[in-house]
Amino acid sequence: MAKQIVNAAPEAVTTGLVDTATQQRLERFLTYEAALMDEHQYDTWMALWEGNDIRYWVPCNDDDQDPSSGIAIIYDDRSQLEERIMRLKDKTAHAYRPQARLNRNIGGVVAVSREQDIVEVASNFVLGEIRVGVQNIWFGKCLYRLHDSGETFRLLSKKVMLLNNDEAMPNLTFLV
């Protein structure tokens, strides 16, 4: 996210690209999105996505690696994401049981670009996870493309850049 903020138009960090009310709506939306993931509310979380041309991306090794020629931890379109959700919800999928207990804190929410009703937003997160007696702390940055209807936001894409994406890591048995 730091790179996105540093490379954003100067007004993104000085006066801001969105008004105060929109900034509050952005922060509330991202907090709600995080709560849905933390509570494993997959169907409600999927309902936040708009259209069929969506992308949920967790890069591997390099935040800016080309996903068409490199490795990604996750690089899902709508059908792949729906399949991932189906596996996470499957009570017979023992690899995902018991579900992780999660607590995510979102911060540093900055609109880094805006073109009409499409807003690109950067944020930071710290995610605590505990599952089968093992506790992990995940740090990362997110870059969202959101459709702003004026009343609510809808996800068009989400890129999650884990701080440790170049290290060996356990299976992700939850949404990041």
HELIX and SHEET records of a PDB file:
HELIX    1   1 ALA A    2  ASN A    7  1                                   6    
HELIX    2   2 PRO A   10  ALA A   12  5                                   3    
HELIX    3   3 THR A   20  ASP A   38  1                                  19    
HELIX    4   4 TYR A   42  MET A   46  1                                   5    
HELIX    5   5 ARG A   78  LYS A   89  1                                  12    
HELIX    6   6 HIS A   94  TYR A   96  5                                   3    
SHEET    1   A 6 ALA A  72  ASP A  76  0                                        
SHEET    2   A 6 ARG A  55  PRO A  59 -1                                        
SHEET    3   A 6 PHE A 153  LEU A 162  1                                        
SHEET    4   A 6 VAL A 134  ASP A 148 -1                                        
SHEET    5   A 6 ILE A 118  ARG A 131 -1                                        
SHEET    6   A 6 ARG A 101  GLU A 115 -1                                        
END                                                                             
